[in-house]
Amino acid sequence: MPMKKDDIVTINVGKKGITEGLINEINTILEKHGIVKVRMLKNFRMKGELEGKDKKQLAKEIAEKVNGKLVDFRGFVLTFKRC
């Protein structure tokens, strides 16, 4: 049965940035659902953590930390699947 758009859990990355707690939450959702969307909010982008880094490089770093595969990258929304 194909997964519906509404079935995908979305996590927002805010002003605290990419923390160990956020990585743990992404891992938990990947274990339960197999797929997760990560949305980088405007206050995260303005904070400066993204500054100087390419969005694609940041996506690769997150994928390595969560042992997942980046399957979609649109604007500031990343979609990961469990490897």
MOPAC internal coordinates of N, CA, C and O (Angstrom, degrees):
PM7 1SCF
backbone

  N    0.0000 0     0.00 0     0.00 0    0    0    0
  C    1.4584 1     0.00 0     0.00 0    1    0    0
  C    1.5285 1   108.89 1     0.00 0    2    1    0
  O    1.2310 1   119.39 1   -56.13 1    3    2    1
  N    1.3254 1   118.77 1   123.87 1    3    2    1
  C    1.4630 1   120.97 1  -179.07 1    5    3    2
  C    1.5199 1   111.85 1   -67.95 1    6    5    3
  O    1.2310 1   121.49 1   -31.22 1    7    6    5
  N    1.3246 1   114.75 1   148.78 1    7    6    5
  C    1.4566 1   120.46 1  -179.27 1    9    7    6
  C    1.5257 1   109.56 1   -80.54 1   10    9    7
  O    1.2310 1   120.58 1   -44.07 1   11   10    9
  N    1.3221 1   116.51 1   135.93 1   11   10    9
  C    1.4514 1   122.04 1   178.16 1   13   11   10
  C    1.5230 1   109.22 1   -84.48 1   14   13   11
  O    1.2310 1   121.30 1   -22.26 1   15   14   13
  N    1.3116 1   115.12 1   157.74 1   15   14   13
  C    1.4601 1   120.79 1   179.48 1   17   15   14
  C    1.5295 1   111.09 1   -59.42 1   18   17   15
  O    1.2310 1   120.07 1   143.85 1   19   18   17
  N    1.3244 1   117.46 1   -36.15 1   19   18   17
  C    1.4602 1   122.18 1  -178.60 1   21   19   18
  C    1.5291 1   112.34 1   -71.00 1   22   21   19
  O    1.2310 1   120.07 1   161.28 1   23   22   21
  N    1.3291 1   117.46 1   -18.72 1   23   22   21
  C    1.4625 1   121.18 1  -177.95 1   25   23   22
  C    1.5242 1   112.98 1   -80.85 1   26   25   23
  O    1.2310 1   119.83 1   168.12 1   27   26   25
  N    1.3240 1   117.92 1   -11.88 1   27   26   25
  C    1.4573 1   121.42 1  -176.95 1   29   27   26
  C    1.5324 1   109.29 1   -85.65 1   30   29   27
  O    1.2310 1   120.91 1   -54.91 1   31   30   29
  N    1.3224 1   115.87 1   125.09 1   31   30   29
  C    1.4576 1   121.76 1   179.57 1   33   31   30
  C    1.5259 1   108.91 1   -78.20 1   34   33   31
  O    1.2310 1   120.55 1   -42.72 1   35   34   33
  N    1.3389 1   116.56 1   137.28 1   35   34   33
  C    1.4637 1   122.08 1   179.69 1   37   35   34
  C    1.5114 1   109.56 1  -114.49 1   38   37   35
  O    1.2310 1   121.14 1   -47.49 1   39   38   37
  N    1.3286 1   115.42 1   132.51 1   39   38   37
  C    1.4663 1   122.09 1   175.99 1   41   39   38
  C    1.5220 1   107.68 1  -113.10 1   42   41   39
  O    1.2310 1   120.63 1   -45.47 1   43   42   41
  N    1.3304 1   116.41 1   134.53 1   43   42   41
  C    1.4558 1   121.59 1   178.26 1   45   43   42
  C    1.5185 1   110.42 1   -98.76 1   46   45   43
  O    1.2310 1   120.79 1   -46.76 1   47   46   45
  N    1.3379 1   116.10 1   133.24 1   47   46   45
  C    1.4603 1   121.55 1   174.73 1   49   47   46
  C    1.5177 1   106.42 1   -99.92 1   50   49   47
  O    1.2310 1   120.88 1   -64.84 1   51   50   49
  N    1.3331 1   115.92 1   115.16 1   51   50   49
  C    1.4548 1   121.23 1  -176.30 1   53   51   50
  C    1.5067 1   112.89 1  -106.61 1   54   53   51
  O    1.2310 1   121.25 1    30.46 1   55   54   53
  N    1.3325 1   115.22 1  -149.54 1   55   54   53
  C    1.4600 1   120.58 1  -172.94 1   57   55   54
  C    1.5232 1   114.00 1   -66.99 1   58   57   55
  O    1.2310 1   119.68 1   159.17 1   59   58   57
  N    1.3304 1   118.21 1   -20.83 1   59   58   57
  C    1.4657 1   119.49 1   177.32 1   61   59   58
  C    1.5223 1   111.89 1   -75.46 1   62   61   59
  O    1.2310 1   120.61 1   163.19 1   63   62   61
  N    1.3158 1   116.44 1   -16.81 1   63   62   61
  C    1.4590 1   120.65 1   176.35 1   65   63   62
  C    1.5184 1   112.61 1    79.63 1   66   65   63
  O    1.2310 1   121.50 1    22.94 1   67   66   65
  N    1.3113 1   114.73 1  -157.06 1   67   66   65
  C    1.4563 1   121.36 1  -177.38 1   69   67   66
  C    1.5208 1   107.86 1   -90.66 1   70   69   67
  O    1.2310 1   121.26 1   -77.33 1   71   70   69
  N    1.3119 1   115.19 1   102.67 1   71   70   69
  C    1.4600 1   121.60 1  -177.88 1   73   71   70
  C    1.5285 1   109.95 1  -106.97 1   74   73   71
  O    1.2310 1   121.01 1    -9.22 1   75   74   73
  N    1.3093 1   115.67 1   170.78 1   75   74   73
  C    1.4648 1   120.60 1   177.11 1   77   75   74
  C    1.5266 1   110.50 1   -62.04 1   78   77   75
  O    1.2310 1   120.31 1   143.40 1   79   78   77
  N    1.3240 1   117.02 1   -36.60 1   79   78   77
  C    1.4609 1   121.53 1   178.10 1   81   79   78
  C    1.5206 1   111.67 1   -63.88 1   82   81   79
  O    1.2310 1   120.41 1   140.53 1   83   82   81
  N    1.3274 1   116.83 1   -39.47 1   83   82   81
  C    1.4560 1   121.38 1   178.07 1   85   83   82
  C    1.5295 1   110.40 1   -65.27 1   86   85   83
  O    1.2310 1   120.29 1   136.72 1   87   86   85
  N    1.3162 1   117.05 1   -43.28 1   87   86   85
  C    1.4682 1   121.75 1   178.04 1   89   87   86
  C    1.5283 1   110.05 1   -61.13 1   90   89   87
  O    1.2310 1   120.44 1   136.74 1   91   90   89
  N    1.3341 1   116.77 1   -43.26 1   91   90   89
  C    1.4708 1   120.91 1   178.28 1   93   91   90
  C    1.5251 1   111.29 1   -62.48 1   94   93   91
  O    1.2310 1   120.27 1   139.73 1   95   94   93
  N    1.3230 1   117.08 1   -40.27 1   95   94   93
  C    1.4671 1   121.50 1   179.18 1   97   95   94
  C    1.5283 1   110.61 1   -65.27 1   98   97   95
  O    1.2310 1   120.22 1   137.27 1   99   98   97
  N    1.3234 1   117.18 1   -42.73 1   99   98   97
  C    1.4635 1   120.70 1   177.78 1  101   99   98
  C    1.5251 1   109.75 1   -61.69 1  102  101   99
  O    1.2310 1   120.15 1   136.11 1  103  102  101
  N    1.3379 1   117.31 1   -43.89 1  103  102  101
  C    1.4653 1   121.18 1   178.46 1  105  103  102
  C    1.5247 1   111.70 1   -60.54 1  106  105  103
  O    1.2310 1   120.40 1   137.18 1  107  106  105
  N    1.3245 1   116.85 1   -42.82 1  107  106  105
  C    1.4612 1   121.35 1   179.37 1  109  107  106
  C    1.5274 1   111.21 1   -61.34 1  110  109  107
  O    1.2310 1   120.60 1   134.66 1  111  110  109
  N    1.3209 1   116.46 1   -45.34 1  111  110  109
  C    1.4644 1   120.44 1  -179.53 1  113  111  110
  C    1.5232 1   110.53 1   -67.28 1  114  113  111
  O    1.2310 1   120.09 1   140.80 1  115  114  113
  N    1.3228 1   117.42 1   -39.20 1  115  114  113
  C    1.4648 1   119.96 1   177.68 1  117  115  114
  C    1.5285 1   111.42 1   -62.68 1  118  117  115
  O    1.2310 1   120.41 1   142.01 1  119  118  117
  N    1.3395 1   116.82 1   -37.99 1  119  118  117
  C    1.4603 1   120.08 1   178.33 1  121  119  118
  C    1.5276 1   111.41 1   -65.53 1  122  121  119
  O    1.2310 1   120.48 1   140.08 1  123  122  121
  N    1.3418 1   116.68 1   -39.92 1  123  122  121
  C    1.4620 1   120.90 1  -177.46 1  125  123  122
  C    1.5212 1   112.67 1   -78.51 1  126  125  123
  O    1.2310 1   120.34 1   136.21 1  127  126  125
  N    1.3450 1   116.96 1   -43.79 1  127  126  125
  C    1.4592 1   120.94 1  -170.99 1  129  127  126
  C    1.5275 1   113.77 1  -110.75 1  130  129  127
  O    1.2310 1   119.79 1   157.46 1  131  130  129
  N    1.3199 1   118.00 1   -22.54 1  131  130  129
  C    1.4601 1   121.08 1   179.80 1  133  131  130
  C    1.5133 1   114.62 1    84.90 1  134  133  131
  O    1.2310 1   120.39 1   169.24 1  135  134  133
  N    1.3451 1   116.85 1   -10.76 1  135  134  133
  C    1.4624 1   121.22 1  -179.35 1  137  135  134
  C    1.5258 1   109.35 1  -149.40 1  138  137  135
  O    1.2310 1   120.51 1   -34.17 1  139  138  137
  N    1.3279 1   116.62 1   145.83 1  139  138  137
  C    1.4669 1   121.02 1   179.24 1  141  139  138
  C    1.5250 1   109.14 1  -152.36 1  142  141  139
  O    1.2310 1   121.32 1   -35.20 1  143  142  141
  N    1.3349 1   115.09 1   144.80 1  143  142  141
  C    1.4617 1   120.92 1   173.34 1  145  143  142
  C    1.5203 1   108.11 1  -103.51 1  146  145  143
  O    1.2310 1   120.83 1   -41.30 1  147  146  145
  N    1.3094 1   116.01 1   138.70 1  147  146  145
  C    1.4605 1   122.03 1   177.58 1  149  147  146
  C    1.5229 1   106.91 1  -119.88 1  150  149  147
  O    1.2310 1   121.05 1   -62.37 1  151  150  149
  N    1.3296 1   115.59 1   117.63 1  151  150  149
  C    1.4619 1   121.33 1  -178.46 1  153  151  150
  C    1.5254 1   109.33 1  -105.65 1  154  153  151
  O    1.2310 1   120.76 1   -56.10 1  155  154  153
  N    1.3311 1   116.16 1   123.90 1  155  154  153
  C    1.4656 1   121.14 1   177.55 1  157  155  154
  C    1.5293 1   108.04 1   -89.77 1  158  157  155
  O    1.2310 1   120.98 1   -71.45 1  159  158  157
  N    1.3198 1   115.74 1   108.55 1  159  158  157
  C    1.4612 1   120.94 1  -176.41 1  161  159  158
  C    1.5244 1   111.69 1   -72.60 1  162  161  159
  O    1.2310 1   121.27 1   -15.11 1  163  162  161
  N    1.3087 1   115.18 1   164.89 1  163  162  161
  C    1.4683 1   120.79 1  -176.99 1  165  163  162
  C    1.5246 1   111.85 1   -60.70 1  166  165  163
  O    1.2310 1   120.13 1   140.84 1  167  166  165
  N    1.3470 1   117.35 1   -39.16 1  167  166  165
  C    1.4676 1   118.32 1  -178.41 1  169  167  166
  C    1.5299 1   111.46 1   -69.13 1  170  169  167
  O    1.2310 1   119.29 1   155.60 1  171  170  169
  N    1.3274 1   118.96 1   -24.40 1  171  170  169
  C    1.4613 1   121.94 1   172.97 1  173  171  170
  C    1.5296 1   109.62 1   -71.38 1  174  173  171
  O    1.2310 1   120.91 1   136.72 1  175  174  173
  N    1.3071 1   115.86 1   -43.28 1  175  174  173
  C    1.4646 1   120.08 1  -179.20 1  177  175  174
  C    1.5141 1   111.05 1   -67.63 1  178  177  175
  O    1.2310 1   119.85 1   145.61 1  179  178  177
  N    1.3292 1   117.88 1   -34.39 1  179  178  177
  C    1.4633 1   122.28 1  -178.78 1  181  179  178
  C    1.5313 1   111.69 1   -77.65 1  182  181  179
  O    1.2310 1   120.81 1   152.62 1  183  182  181
  N    1.3311 1   116.05 1   -27.38 1  183  182  181
  C    1.4629 1   121.47 1  -175.34 1  185  183  182
  C    1.5196 1   111.75 1   -60.38 1  186  185  183
  O    1.2310 1   120.26 1   146.32 1  187  186  185
  N    1.3003 1   117.10 1   -33.68 1  187  186  185
  C    1.4523 1   119.31 1   177.85 1  189  187  186
  C    1.5129 1   114.60 1   114.44 1  190  189  187
  O    1.2310 1   119.69 1   170.64 1  191  190  189
  N    1.3426 1   118.20 1    -9.36 1  191  190  189
  C    1.4625 1   119.46 1   178.82 1  193  191  190
  C    1.5210 1   110.14 1   -64.06 1  194  193  191
  O    1.2310 1   120.71 1   146.61 1  195  194  193
  N    1.3063 1   116.25 1   -33.39 1  195  194  193
  C    1.4508 1   120.84 1   179.17 1  197  195  194
  C    1.5267 1   111.04 1   -80.82 1  198  197  195
  O    1.2310 1   121.03 1   156.40 1  199  198  197
  N    1.3263 1   115.64 1   -23.60 1  199  198  197
  C    1.4528 1   120.89 1  -177.04 1  201  199  198
  C    1.5284 1   110.87 1   -60.06 1  202  201  199
  O    1.2310 1   120.76 1   -48.01 1  203  202  201
  N    1.2983 1   116.16 1   131.99 1  203  202  201
  C    1.4565 1   120.67 1  -179.57 1  205  203  202
  C    1.5175 1   113.21 1    86.07 1  206  205  203
  O    1.2310 1   120.19 1   170.26 1  207  206  205
  N    1.3327 1   117.25 1    -9.74 1  207  206  205
  C    1.4584 1   121.17 1   178.73 1  209  207  206
  C    1.5174 1   108.78 1  -113.88 1  210  209  207
  O    1.2310 1   121.50 1   -34.98 1  211  210  209
  N    1.2905 1   114.73 1   145.02 1  211  210  209
  C    1.4507 1   120.90 1   173.75 1  213  211  210
  C    1.5338 1   107.93 1   -76.91 1  214  213  211
  O    1.2310 1   120.39 1   -38.01 1  215  214  213
  N    1.3204 1   116.86 1   141.99 1  215  214  213
  C    1.4736 1   120.40 1   179.43 1  217  215  214
  C    1.5208 1   110.95 1   -59.31 1  218  217  215
  O    1.2310 1   120.49 1   141.68 1  219  218  217
  N    1.3214 1   116.66 1   -38.32 1  219  218  217
  C    1.4589 1   120.16 1  -179.10 1  221  219  218
  C    1.5225 1   111.21 1   -66.84 1  222  221  219
  O    1.2310 1   120.51 1   142.01 1  223  222  221
  N    1.3407 1   116.63 1   -37.99 1  223  222  221
  C    1.4622 1   120.33 1   177.85 1  225  223  222
  C    1.5227 1   110.23 1   -65.19 1  226  225  223
  O    1.2310 1   120.26 1   138.18 1  227  226  225
  N    1.3216 1   117.10 1   -41.82 1  227  226  225
  C    1.4532 1   121.25 1   177.77 1  229  227  226
  C    1.5323 1   110.55 1   -62.73 1  230  229  227
  O    1.2310 1   120.36 1   140.02 1  231  230  229
  N    1.3280 1   116.92 1   -39.98 1  231  230  229
  C    1.4711 1   121.42 1   177.89 1  233  231  230
  C    1.5247 1   110.66 1   -62.81 1  234  233  231
  O    1.2310 1   120.00 1   139.17 1  235  234  233
  N    1.3203 1   117.61 1   -40.83 1  235  234  233
  C    1.4647 1   121.49 1   178.40 1  237  235  234
  C    1.5243 1   111.04 1   -64.66 1  238  237  235
  O    1.2310 1   120.49 1   139.73 1  239  238  237
  N    1.3372 1   116.68 1   -40.27 1  239  238  237
  C    1.4688 1   120.86 1   177.93 1  241  239  238
  C    1.5235 1   111.08 1   -61.60 1  242  241  239
  O    1.2310 1   120.44 1   135.87 1  243  242  241
  N    1.3208 1   116.75 1   -44.13 1  243  242  241
  C    1.4663 1   120.55 1   178.86 1  245  243  242
  C    1.5247 1   109.78 1   -63.68 1  246  245  243
  O    1.2310 1   120.29 1   135.72 1  247  246  245
  N    1.3361 1   117.05 1   -44.28 1  247  246  245
  C    1.4694 1   121.31 1  -179.43 1  249  247  246
  C    1.5293 1   110.92 1   -58.68 1  250  249  247
  O    1.2310 1   120.27 1   139.14 1  251  250  249
  N    1.3303 1   117.10 1   -40.86 1  251  250  249
  C    1.4677 1   120.53 1   178.54 1  253  251  250
  C    1.5234 1   111.43 1   -65.74 1  254  253  251
  O    1.2310 1   120.48 1   139.42 1  255  254  253
  N    1.3260 1   116.68 1   -40.58 1  255  254  253
  C    1.4660 1   120.59 1  -177.83 1  257  255  254
  C    1.5236 1   112.09 1   -68.87 1  258  257  255
  O    1.2310 1   120.18 1   147.29 1  259  258  257
  N    1.3302 1   117.26 1   -32.71 1  259  258  257
  C    1.4662 1   119.79 1  -176.99 1  261  259  258
  C    1.5191 1   112.54 1   -98.77 1  262  261  259
  O    1.2310 1   120.36 1  -177.60 1  263  262  261
  N    1.3132 1   116.92 1     2.40 1  263  262  261
  C    1.4624 1   121.73 1  -178.06 1  265  263  262
  C    1.5208 1   110.17 1    53.91 1  266  265  263
  O    1.2310 1   121.65 1  -131.07 1  267  266  265
  N    1.3261 1   114.44 1    48.93 1  267  266  265
  C    1.4534 1   120.59 1  -179.91 1  269  267  266
  C    1.5115 1   110.66 1  -127.36 1  270  269  267
  O    1.2310 1   121.24 1    -3.26 1  271  270  269
  N    1.3164 1   115.22 1   176.74 1  271  270  269
  C    1.4552 1   121.48 1   179.77 1  273  271  270
  C    1.5194 1   108.57 1  -118.50 1  274  273  271
  O    1.2310 1   120.61 1   -50.53 1  275  274  273
  N    1.3119 1   116.44 1   129.47 1  275  274  273
  C    1.4551 1   121.24 1   175.87 1  277  275  274
  C    1.5243 1   108.21 1   -73.58 1  278  277  275
  O    1.2310 1   120.53 1   -62.24 1  279  278  277
  N    1.3308 1   116.60 1   117.76 1  279  278  277
  C    1.4614 1   119.84 1  -176.81 1  281  279  278
  C    1.5284 1   113.05 1  -109.14 1  282  281  279
  O    1.2310 1   120.42 1   160.62 1  283  282  281
  N    1.3397 1   116.81 1   -19.38 1  283  282  281
  C    1.4608 1   119.72 1   179.22 1  285  283  282
  C    1.5133 1   108.96 1  -151.28 1  286  285  283
  O    1.2310 1   121.00 1   -37.50 1  287  286  285
  N    1.3278 1   115.70 1   142.50 1  287  286  285
  C    1.4586 1   121.62 1  -177.96 1  289  287  286
  C    1.5184 1   106.71 1  -143.43 1  290  289  287
  O    1.2310 1   120.81 1   -75.05 1  291  290  289
  N    1.3299 1   116.06 1   104.95 1  291  290  289
  C    1.4616 1   120.38 1  -179.86 1  293  291  290
  C    1.5136 1   109.24 1  -130.20 1  294  293  291
  O    1.2310 1   120.79 1   -67.62 1  295  294  293
  N    1.3045 1   116.10 1   112.38 1  295  294  293
  C    1.4524 1   120.40 1  -179.54 1  297  295  294
  C    1.5124 1   110.67 1    61.98 1  298  297  295
  O    1.2310 1   120.74 1    66.12 1  299  298  297
  N    1.3224 1   116.19 1  -113.88 1  299  298  297
  C    1.4586 1   121.21 1   179.17 1  301  299  298
  C    1.5245 1   111.72 1  -114.02 1  302  301  299
  O    1.2310 1   120.39 1  -154.97 1  303  302  301
  N    1.3312 1   116.86 1    25.03 1  303  302  301
  C    1.4695 1   122.05 1   177.97 1  305  303  302
  C    1.5290 1   108.46 1  -118.18 1  306  305  303
  O    1.2310 1   120.83 1   -58.73 1  307  306  305
  N    1.3129 1   116.02 1   121.27 1  307  306  305
  C    1.4581 1   123.57 1  -179.22 1  309  307  306
  C    1.5259 1   108.68 1  -109.52 1  310  309  307
  O    1.2310 1   120.24 1   -40.00 1  311  310  309
  N    1.3131 1   117.15 1   140.00 1  311  310  309
  C    1.4591 1   121.20 1   176.68 1  313  311  310
  C    1.5175 1   108.11 1  -120.08 1  314  313  311
  O    1.2310 1   121.20 1   -53.26 1  315  314  313
  N    1.3466 1   115.31 1   126.74 1  315  314  313
  C    1.4594 1   121.99 1  -178.38 1  317  315  314
  C    1.5273 1   110.13 1  -118.04 1  318  317  315
  O    1.2310 1   121.17 1   -34.36 1  319  318  317
  N    1.3416 1   115.36 1   145.64 1  319  318  317
  C    1.4610 1   122.89 1   171.77 1  321  319  318
  C    1.5042 1   107.99 1  -120.80 1  322  321  319
  O    1.2310 1   121.16 1   -25.50 1  323  322  321
  N    1.3183 1   115.38 1   154.50 1  323  322  321
  C    1.4637 1   121.05 1   176.66 1  325  323  322
  C    1.5138 1   108.75 1   -70.30 1  326  325  323
  O    1.2310 1   120.31 1   -45.04 1  327  326  325
  N    1.3199 1   117.02 1   134.96 1  327  326  325
  C    1.4787 1   121.94 1   177.99 1  329  327  326
  C    1.5083 1   110.81 1   -72.38 1  330  329  327
  O    1.2310 1   120.10 1   180.00 1  331  330  329

